[in-house]
Amino acid sequence: MTKLLQQVIAQIEKLPPDKQDEIASRLLAELQEEERWDTRFAATTDEQWDRMAAIVREEIDKGETVPLDEVFPT
Protein backbone atom coordinates (compact mmCIF):
# COMPACT_ATOMS: atom_id res chain seq x y z
CA MET A 1 0.00 0.00 0.00
CA THR A 2 1.33 3.43 -0.85
CA LYS A 3 2.00 6.08 1.76
CA LEU A 4 -0.61 8.34 0.21
CA LEU A 5 -3.27 5.67 0.46
CA GLN A 6 -2.26 5.00 4.06
CA GLN A 7 -2.71 8.71 4.81
CA VAL A 8 -6.14 8.71 3.23
CA ILE A 9 -7.23 5.64 5.17
CA ALA A 10 -5.94 7.15 8.41
CA GLN A 11 -8.06 10.25 7.77
CA ILE A 12 -11.12 8.19 6.88
CA GLU A 13 -10.74 6.14 10.07
CA LYS A 14 -11.26 9.33 12.07
CA LEU A 15 -14.71 9.84 10.57
CA PRO A 16 -17.97 8.44 11.94
CA PRO A 17 -18.92 5.00 10.57
CA ASP A 18 -21.68 6.34 8.32
CA LYS A 19 -19.23 8.74 6.64
CA GLN A 20 -16.69 5.94 6.30
CA ASP A 21 -19.29 3.78 4.56
CA GLU A 22 -20.28 6.67 2.30
CA ILE A 23 -16.67 7.15 1.18
CA ALA A 24 -16.15 3.40 0.82
CA SER A 25 -19.23 3.13 -1.40
CA ARG A 26 -17.99 5.93 -3.65
CA LEU A 27 -14.53 4.36 -3.89
CA LEU A 28 -15.95 0.93 -4.73
CA ALA A 29 -18.18 2.44 -7.41
CA GLU A 30 -15.21 4.29 -8.89
CA LEU A 31 -13.10 1.12 -8.92
CA GLN A 32 -15.89 -0.84 -10.60
CA GLU A 33 -16.33 1.88 -13.23
CA GLU A 34 -12.58 1.90 -13.86
CA GLU A 35 -12.64 -1.87 -14.35
CA ARG A 36 -15.57 -1.61 -16.78
CA TRP A 37 -13.72 1.10 -18.74
CA ASP A 38 -10.52 -0.96 -18.88
CA THR A 39 -12.45 -3.99 -20.13
CA ARG A 40 -14.29 -2.03 -22.82
CA PHE A 41 -11.14 -0.20 -23.89
CA ALA A 42 -9.20 -3.45 -24.21
CA ALA A 43 -12.04 -4.99 -26.23
CA THR A 44 -12.15 -2.15 -28.77
CA THR A 45 -11.25 -3.51 -32.20
CA ASP A 46 -9.10 -1.86 -34.83
CA GLU A 47 -12.23 -1.51 -36.95
CA GLN A 48 -13.97 0.41 -34.16
CA TRP A 49 -10.94 2.70 -33.71
CA ASP A 50 -10.91 3.32 -37.47
CA ARG A 51 -14.64 4.21 -37.45
CA MET A 52 -14.15 6.60 -34.53
CA ALA A 53 -11.21 8.24 -36.29
CA ALA A 54 -13.29 8.64 -39.46
CA ILE A 55 -16.10 10.29 -37.49
CA VAL A 56 -13.66 12.69 -35.87
CA ARG A 57 -12.06 13.56 -39.23
CA GLU A 58 -15.52 14.25 -40.66
CA GLU A 59 -16.40 16.52 -37.73
CA ILE A 60 -13.13 18.41 -38.16
CA ASP A 61 -13.77 18.82 -41.90
CA LYS A 62 -17.27 20.17 -41.18
CA GLY A 63 -15.95 22.59 -38.57
CA GLU A 64 -17.99 20.91 -35.85
CA THR A 65 -15.15 20.80 -33.33
CA VAL A 66 -14.19 23.32 -30.66
CA PRO A 67 -10.68 24.25 -29.57
CA LEU A 68 -9.44 22.36 -26.51
CA ASP A 69 -8.87 25.69 -24.77
CA GLU A 70 -12.65 26.14 -24.77
CA VAL A 71 -13.23 22.68 -23.33
CA PHE A 72 -10.34 22.83 -20.83
CA PRO A 73 -9.68 26.49 -20.07
CA THR A 74 -6.35 27.26 -18.45
C-alpha positions as CSV (number, residue, x, y, z in Angstrom):
1,M,0.0,0.0,0.0
2,T,1.3,3.4,-0.8
3,K,2.0,6.1,1.8
4,L,-0.6,8.3,0.2
5,L,-3.3,5.7,0.5
6,Q,-2.3,5.0,4.1
7,Q,-2.7,8.7,4.8
8,V,-6.1,8.7,3.2
9,I,-7.2,5.6,5.2
10,A,-5.9,7.2,8.4
11,Q,-8.1,10.2,7.8
12,I,-11.1,8.2,6.9
13,E,-10.7,6.1,10.1
14,K,-11.3,9.3,12.1
15,L,-14.7,9.8,10.6
16,P,-18.0,8.4,11.9
17,P,-18.9,5.0,10.6
18,D,-21.7,6.3,8.3
19,K,-19.2,8.7,6.6
20,Q,-16.7,5.9,6.3
21,D,-19.3,3.8,4.6
22,E,-20.3,6.7,2.3
23,I,-16.7,7.1,1.2
24,A,-16.1,3.4,0.8
25,S,-19.2,3.1,-1.4
26,R,-18.0,5.9,-3.7
27,L,-14.5,4.4,-3.9
28,L,-15.9,0.9,-4.7
29,A,-18.2,2.4,-7.4
30,E,-15.2,4.3,-8.9
31,L,-13.1,1.1,-8.9
32,Q,-15.9,-0.8,-10.6
33,E,-16.3,1.9,-13.2
34,E,-12.6,1.9,-13.9
35,E,-12.6,-1.9,-14.3
36,R,-15.6,-1.6,-16.8
37,W,-13.7,1.1,-18.7
38,D,-10.5,-1.0,-18.9
39,T,-12.5,-4.0,-20.1
40,R,-14.3,-2.0,-22.8
41,F,-11.1,-0.2,-23.9
42,A,-9.2,-3.5,-24.2
43,A,-12.0,-5.0,-26.2
44,T,-12.2,-2.1,-28.8
45,T,-11.3,-3.5,-32.2
46,D,-9.1,-1.9,-34.8
47,E,-12.2,-1.5,-37.0
48,Q,-14.0,0.4,-34.2
49,W,-10.9,2.7,-33.7
50,D,-10.9,3.3,-37.5
51,R,-14.6,4.2,-37.4
52,M,-14.1,6.6,-34.5
53,A,-11.2,8.2,-36.3
54,A,-13.3,8.6,-39.5
55,I,-16.1,10.3,-37.5
56,V,-13.7,12.7,-35.9
57,R,-12.1,13.6,-39.2
58,E,-15.5,14.3,-40.7
59,E,-16.4,16.5,-37.7
60,I,-13.1,18.4,-38.2
61,D,-13.8,18.8,-41.9
62,K,-17.3,20.2,-41.2
63,G,-15.9,22.6,-38.6
64,E,-18.0,20.9,-35.8
65,T,-15.2,20.8,-33.3
66,V,-14.2,23.3,-30.7
67,P,-10.7,24.2,-29.6
68,L,-9.4,22.4,-26.5
69,D,-8.9,25.7,-24.8
70,E,-12.6,26.1,-24.8
71,V,-13.2,22.7,-23.3
72,F,-10.3,22.8,-20.8
73,P,-9.7,26.5,-20.1
74,T,-6.4,27.3,-18.5
